[in-house]
Amino acid sequence: MDTKKKKRWICLFVENEIGVLARVSGLFSSKSYNIDTITVGTTEDTTVSRMTISFTSDDKTFEQIKKQFNRSVEVIKVVDYTDIPIHMKEIIFIRINHCSEKDKKELFRIAEIFDISIVDYNYSSILFECTQTEDRNDALIKLLQEKFLNRIEITRGGVVATEAIGISNR
């Protein structure tokens, strides 16, 4: 088994009941595993919720996690997204403060290049809404941190993913 740690993606279909999220996150914390992102929402069946969870682990740990979820009463289905084609998006809001007119022109140009929305602005701040892949959002954040050091605020909402039908968009 490979002991190298890598980014993992898992999708859980769970019973939509009080305490399920706490038990799922508790499983991670009790084993000292860290969750990178977790998103939860109801499905077309309101009695079922879908959790998309990302974390970093080695193969052995990942197999243990999947086995534990498969034994859990509340978990209906476990899908490993790590090595299959998926469509994935993450929503983030990025606020850039203390902007000059020159900064705003540059930010509008960056928004156009990255194909993101400016959802709010005033005389000194701009608010971006980004719905991109995690890697694309990371690239945007890196660029903004380099250009607007100590002037950005980031609110990340987590990643949602689904199996690809034809082409993938990681």
C-alpha positions in Angstrom: 0.0 0.0 0.0 1.1 3.5 -0.8 1.9 5.6 2.3 2.1 8.8 0.4 -0.7 11.3 1.4 -2.9 12.7 -1.4 -6.1 14.7 -1.7 -9.2 12.5 -1.4 -12.8 13.1 -2.3 -15.7 11.1 -0.9 -19.5 11.5 -1.4 -21.8 10.2 1.2 -25.5 9.7 0.8 -26.9 9.8 4.4 -30.2 9.9 6.2 -31.4 13.5 6.6 -31.6 13.4 10.4 -30.5 15.5 13.3 -26.9 14.7 14.4 -25.7 12.9 11.3 -23.3 15.6 10.3 -21.9 15.7 13.9 -21.4 11.9 13.8 -19.6 12.0 10.4 -17.3 14.8 11.5 -16.8 13.1 14.8 -15.6 10.0 13.1 -12.8 12.1 11.5 -11.9 13.9 14.7 -11.9 10.8 16.8 -9.3 9.3 14.4 -7.3 12.6 14.2 -8.1 13.1 10.5 -8.6 16.6 9.3 -11.4 17.5 6.9 -10.4 20.0 4.2 -13.9 20.8 3.1 -17.3 19.5 3.7 -20.6 20.5 2.1 -24.0 19.1 2.8 -27.4 19.5 1.2 -30.6 17.6 0.6 -31.1 15.6 -2.6 -34.2 15.2 -4.7 -35.4 12.9 -1.9 -35.8 15.2 1.1 -35.1 12.3 3.5 -31.6 11.9 2.0 -28.7 14.4 2.2 -25.5 14.3 0.1 -22.2 15.1 1.8 -19.1 16.0 -0.3 -16.0 15.7 1.8 -12.3 16.3 0.9 -9.4 15.4 3.1 -5.7 14.4 2.7 -4.7 10.8 3.6 -2.7 7.8 2.6 -4.3 4.8 1.0 -4.5 2.7 4.2 -6.2 5.5 6.1 -8.6 6.2 3.2 -9.7 2.6 3.1 -10.3 2.6 6.8 -12.5 5.7 6.5 -14.5 4.2 3.7 -15.0 0.9 5.7 -16.2 2.9 8.7 -18.7 4.8 6.7 -20.0 1.7 5.0 -20.7 0.2 8.5 -22.5 3.4 9.7 -26.3 3.0 10.0 -27.0 6.5 8.7 -24.9 6.1 5.6 -26.9 4.9 2.6 -24.1 4.9 0.0 -20.4 5.8 -0.1 -18.9 7.0 -3.4 -15.1 7.5 -3.8 -14.5 10.4 -6.2 -10.8 10.4 -5.8 -9.8 8.8 -9.1 -13.0 9.0 -11.3 -14.0 11.8 -13.6 -16.1 14.4 -11.8 -17.5 17.9 -12.1 -16.5 20.0 -9.2 -17.1 23.6 -8.1 -16.3 25.6 -5.1 -18.0 28.9 -4.2 -15.9 31.6 -2.6 -16.4 35.3 -1.9 -13.3 37.6 -2.0 -13.4 41.1 -0.7 -10.6 43.5 -1.7 -10.4 46.5 0.6 -8.7 50.0 0.3 -8.9 50.1 -3.5 -7.7 53.0 -5.6 -9.2 53.8 -9.0 -6.2 52.0 -10.5 -6.8 49.0 -8.3 -10.5 48.8 -9.3 -9.6 48.8 -13.0 -7.1 46.0 -12.4 -9.7 44.1 -10.4 -12.3 44.4 -13.1 -9.8 43.1 -15.6 -9.0 40.2 -13.4 -12.7 39.4 -13.0 -13.0 39.3 -16.8 -10.0 37.0 -17.2 -11.1 34.6 -14.5 -14.7 34.7 -15.6 -16.0 35.7 -12.1 -18.6 38.1 -11.0 -18.3 41.4 -9.1 -21.4 41.2 -6.9 -20.9 44.4 -4.9 -18.6 47.4 -4.7 -18.3 50.9 -3.3 -15.7 53.7 -3.5 -13.0 51.6 -1.8 -13.9 47.9 -1.9 -14.9 45.2 -4.4 -16.6 41.9 -3.7 -16.0 38.9 -6.0 -18.2 35.8 -6.2 -16.2 32.9 -7.7 -17.7 29.6 -8.6 -14.8 27.7 -10.1 -12.8 24.6 -9.5 -10.8 24.6 -6.3 -7.5 24.8 -8.2 -8.8 27.8 -10.2 -9.9 29.5 -7.1 -6.6 28.8 -5.4 -4.8 30.5 -8.4 -7.0 33.5 -8.2 -6.4 33.8 -4.4 -2.7 33.5 -5.0 -2.7 36.3 -7.6 -4.8 38.6 -5.4 -2.7 38.0 -2.3 0.4 38.9 -4.4 -1.1 42.1 -5.8 -3.2 43.2 -2.8 -1.3 42.0 0.2 -3.1 42.4 3.5 -6.2 43.8 1.8 -8.2 40.7 1.0 -10.8 38.7 3.0 -11.8 35.2 1.8 -14.9 33.3 2.6 -14.8 29.8 1.2 -18.0 27.8 1.0 -16.7 24.3 0.3 -16.8 22.1 -2.8 -19.7 20.3 -4.4 -19.0 17.5 -6.9 -20.9 14.9 -9.0 -19.8 12.1 -11.2 -19.1 13.2 -14.8 -21.4 11.9 -17.6 -18.9 12.5 -20.4 -16.1 15.0 -19.7 -14.7 15.9 -16.3 -13.9 19.3 -14.9 -11.6 18.9 -11.8 
